[in-house]
Amino acid sequence: MKLSVVIPCYNERHTIRALVERVKAVDLGDVEKEIVIVDDCSRDGTRDLLRTEIAPLVDQIVYHEENQGKGAAMRTGYQAATGDIILVQDADLEYDPAEYPRLIKPIIDGHADVVFGSRFAGGDAHRVVYFWHMVGNKFLTLLSNMFTNINLTDMETCYKVCTKEVIRQINLVENRFGFDPELTAKIAKLENVVIYEVGISYHGRTYAEGKKIGWRDGFRALYSIVKYNLAGK
C-alpha cells in the first residue's frame, strides 16, 4: 500500500522546507509514502529552493510554466501520483501532517473510499482567526450538502483523501478555488463510494502571514456548487 501526498505550491518559500520535513517525518507503518510537489509558477524564490534543497527530499516536483491556480496544480498532482491512496497537503503549515495516520485509517481498514479531514468536527486544537471565514465555510458546506445530500461539516477542507480508483473516475476542470466544491460534488455522484469524516486540528494563517483565499473565491465556490451538482456525471 502506498500513500501519495500531493502538495500544490505557490509562493511558499517561508514554509515549504518545514512542511516537507514534517511530511517526511510521519510514520505510516507498513504504508509506503510518496511526495509529489506541483509548483504553480512561484515567483518569490520558492522555485530556487525547490531545485536546490527540496528536490533531493521528495519523489517528484512538477513545474508549471505559468500560474494556473490550485485546481490546475491538483490535476497535475493527481496525474503524477502513483499511490493507492492520494492525499492533498497545502504547502503552508495550516494543516498538520502528523494526522495522516488517522486520515487514512478508515481507508486502510476497508471502511471508506474517501475521507474528509474536518476542522469543525472533534476537539483538536484550532487557532482563532477570522470569524467571517468560518461563517463562509459553514454556509458553503451547508449549501453543498443540500445539493449532494451528504452531511459533511467541512466541504472546503484541504484534507480530502481518496483512493486512486475514486480519483480516476473524476474529470476535474476547475483551475482555482472552485476545485473543492467541484471535487465534492463529483465524489457524491459516484456509485458505491463510502465517505468518512475525521476531525483534525487547524493552525490558520492571517493574510499578513500569506493566506491567499479571498471573497472572490467564495463567489466562485458558490458557482461551482450549483454548476457541478446540477450537471451530469
Stockholm file with secondary structure:
# STOCKHOLM 1.0

chainA/1-233         MKLSVVIPCYNERHTIRALVERVKAVDLGDVEKEIVIVDDCSRDGTRDLLRTEIAPLVDQIVYHEENQGKGAAMRTGYQAATGDIILVQDADLEYDPAEYPRLIKPIIDGHADVVFGSRFAGGDAHRVVYFWHMVGNKFLTLLSNMFTNINLTDMETCYKVCTKEVIRQINLVENRFGFDPELTAKIAKLENVVIYEVGISYHGRTYAEGKKIGWRDGFRALYSIVKYNLAGK
#=GR chainA/1-233 SS CEEEEEEEESSCTTTHHHHHHHHHHCCCTTCEEEEEEEECCCCSSHHHHIIIIIGGGSSEEEECSSCCCHHHHHHHHHHHCCSSEEEECCSSSSSCGGGHHHHHHHHHTTSCSEEEEESSSSSCCBCCCCHHHHHHHHHHHHHHHHHHCCCCSCTTCSCEEEEHHHHHTCCCCCCSTTHHHHHHHHHHTSTTCCEEEEECCBCCCCTTTTCCCCHHHHHHHHHHHHHHHHSCC
#=GC SS_cons         CEEEEEEEESSCTTTHHHHHHHHHHCCCTTCEEEEEEEECCCCSSHHHHIIIIIGGGSSEEEECSSCCCHHHHHHHHHHHCCSSEEEECCSSSSSCGGGHHHHHHHHHTTSCSEEEEESSSSSCCBCCCCHHHHHHHHHHHHHHHHHHCCCCSCTTCSCEEEEHHHHHTCCCCCCSTTHHHHHHHHHHTSTTCCEEEEECCBCCCCTTTTCCCCHHHHHHHHHHHHHHHHSCC
//
